Amino acid sequence: MSHRSFVCLSALLLTVSVCISPAALAHEGMHAIFDGKSLDGWEVRPEKDTEDHWEVIDGKIVCENENKKGSVLWTTKDYKDYEIELDYQTSSEYYDTGVMLRGDGHQVQLGISGSLKKDMSACVYAPKDKRGSYPGVSEKGTEVLKLGQWNHLRIVLTGKRIQTFHNGEPCVDYTGVAINDEGPIGLQLHGGHHMKIQFKNIKVKEL
C-alpha cells in the first residue's frame, strides 16, 4: 500500500470512529416496547376504577387519574438485566411517578415523593431493602429537571446494581438487597392526587 493510500485509509477510519459517538453505541440493540399506536404488550393493574387512566394519544402514552386512584402500566413480559430509556413530560404541579424495575419492590422515582414531600427524580425507592425508603439518593436528578418540558430517563439494571441517568447526567449508582431477580417493567401513576403524565420513546435493551 502506498503512503498516500495509507493516509487516506487512516483518515477514513478516523472519520468513522468520530461519527460513531459513545451515545450512538449506547443505543445499539435498543428496541421499542411501546409501538406508539396501542398498549399492546402492556396491562393496567389494578383493573378496578382505573379503566380511563392510560391511553395512547398522538404517539404518546398519556396517563391521568381524575379519580385520584393509583395504577401501574406493566409490561406483559418479564425482564432480568436490561437498559431502559424513555422521555416523559408533565404539566401537573404535583406528580408522583416512576419506573418499576422488576415488578414491585424497587422503583426509580420521577417527581414528588409522597413521603418526603420533595422532588426525588432519578432516585431509587426501595423500602424492601430496609435501608430507608430511598436508599439510592442523588440531588443531580432534580438539578437537571426541566419542569413542563420533555425529560429523558435512562436506567441500567444488572444483577442487583441500579444506575440512573437523568437528562444525560449520571445520578444514582446503587446496589439493591431484596430486588427481584426477574419481573415486568412498570410505569406508575400514584394515587392520592390528580396528575397527568406523558411517556414516549420507550426502548429496552436486554443485557
N, C-alpha and C positions, 0 to 999 in steps of 0.2 A: 504494500500500500504506500502510495506517495505521501510525502509530508503534507501536501495540500489536502489530500483526501482525508488524512487522519485528523487534520484540524477541523475540516467541515463536519466529520462524523462526531467529533468531540463537542463541537458547538451545538449540533442537533440533539445529542444526548443531554447536554446541559439544559437546553430549552425545554425538553420533555420533562426533566426532573423538576424544573421550576414550575411548570404548568400543573404538575400533579402535586398539589399542596397537601399538607397533613390533614386539613379539613376534608379535602376530597377523598383521601384514603380512608378516613373515618366513616365515610358514607358508603363504602363498598360493602355489599352484602345486605344492606338495609332493604326491607320491603314493607310496603304499606299494609297495615292491618285494619285500616278504615278506607273503604273504596270511594268515599266522597259522595255516594248516592243513597246508601242504605245502612242499616245497622246489622247487616248480615255478619255473622261471626261474633256477635255481641248479645248479651242478655242483661235485662234490668232486674236487680234484686234489692229489696223485696218487690213483689209484683203489686201488692195491695196499696192503693192510694198513690201510686207512682206512675200510672199509665201515661200521663202527659209530661213527665219530667224530661224525657230525652227524645230528640227528633233531629233529622238532618235537614238543614236549610242552606242552600247555595254552597254546597260542598263542605259544610262545617257541621260538626256535632254541636248542637245547642241544648244546654240543659238549664231548666228553670223550675223552681218549686214554689209556685204561688201559694200552695197549701203549707209551706214551711216544713214539709216532711223530708226525710233524708233517703237517699238511694245511691246505689253504685251501679255503674255500667261495666259489666265484666266481660272479658273475652271468653268465648266458649272453649278455647284451647288453653291448656296448662303450659307453663314455661319454667325452665330451670335457670340456666345462666343466659343472660341476654343484655343487649344495649337497646334502650328505647329513647326516642326523641319525639317531641311534639311542640306545637305552637298553641298558646292559649291567650285568651283576652276576656276581660270583663268590664262592664260599665257599672257594676254594683259597688257601692261604697264599702259594703261588708261582704266578703266572700270567703268561704272556707271549703277548699277543695284539695285535690292532690292525686297522686298515683299510688294505688295499692300494688305492692310488688309481686308477691306470690300468694294471693289470697289475703285473708285477714291477718293482722298482726304487725306488719311493717309497712310504712307509708312514707312517701316523700310529700311533705306538706307544700301547698301553694295557698297563700293568703293568710287570713287571720286565724290564729289558734284560739279555739273557743275557751280553752282552759287558761292560757296565758294572756289572752286579750291583746295580742300584738302580732304583727306580721312575722311569720316564720318560714317564708318561702325558701324552698330547696333544702330545708332541714329534715332530719329523719325522725319520724314519730314512731316509737316502738316501746310502748309500756310493757309488753311481754318480756322484754329483756331485764326488767326490774332495775333499771339504771336511771329512773325518772322518765317522764313522758316523752321528752325529747333528748335522747342520749347522743344524737349526732347534730350538733348545732354550729351554725356559722352566720354571721351578720352580712356576709357578702351577697347572699341571695336577695336580701331586702335592699341593699345599697344599689344594685343594678336593676331593680324592678322598675318597669315603665308602666305606671298606672294608666289604665284606659287604653293602652296600646297592646299590640301583639308582643308576647314574650316567648322565649324559646327555652325549653327544659330538656336536658339530656341526663339520663341515668345509666350507669354501668353497674350491673349486678353479677358478681362472680363469686360463687360459693356463698359465704356469709358477708362478703365485702360489698358495701354500697357506696358508690361515688356519684356525686351530683354536680351538675354544671348548669348555671342559670345565665341566660344571655351570653354564653361563652365563657363565663367566669367560673373557675373551679371553686366549689363551695365546701361540701362535706365529704370526708373520706372516713367511713365508719364501718366497723366490723360488728355484725349482729351476733346475738347469742341464741335466741329461740326462734330465729327466722325459719319459715317453712322451706323445705328442700325443693318444692315444686308447687305451682299453683297458677291461677289465672291472674291477668293484669286487670286492674280496675281503675275507673275514673270516678271520683267521689263527688257527690252533691250532698253537703252536710245539712242536717236538719236544724231547726230552731230559728232560722232566718230565711227571708225571701231573698234569693240571689239568682243571678243569671250569668253563665259562663259559656264560652265557646272554645272548641278544640278543633284543630286541623293538622294536616301533615303528620299523622301519627305513624311512625315507622319503627320497626324492630329488626334487630339482627341477633340471631341466636348464636351463642358463643360455645 
